[in-house]
Amino acid sequence: WEPHMQAYSKLSLTYPKKDKLVAIGAITRKFEKLRGDHYLAGLFQGDLPQALLWEPASSIDYNKSKSKRIGGQTPSWSWAS
């Protein structure tokens, strides 16, 4: 799952702030069936202990970047926020 999401995240999308999570949601429905696991806000339930240790690939200047969460519905602990 993780290698697929890393590759997908690098793709250029028409409207990344709108398209990316919608498309990932469709993909996860297939993976839920294959894995027999439940998907929760960007993470599979069985992966939660390890997946919650994620960190950004590059440093972020929080003083300059005041990004808004997409739709305000994604938990801050998820990489999808």
C-alpha positions, 0 to 999 in steps of 0.5 A: 500500500505505502509504495503505491501511495508514494508513487501516486502522491508524485503524480500531477493532477488537474486539481490536486487539492480536490482530486487527490483524496477523492481518487485515493478514496476510490483506490482504498475501497479496492485495497480494503477488500484485498487486505481485509482491513478498514481505511481510516482518514488516510491510514489502514487500521492495521497499520495505525501504530506504525503509520502514525509515525509519519513525517514530511519528506522535506522540512516545512516552514510553518511561519510561511505556510498557513495551509488549510486542511482539505474540507476541514474533514481530515484529522491532523494526525493523517498524512492526508491533512 
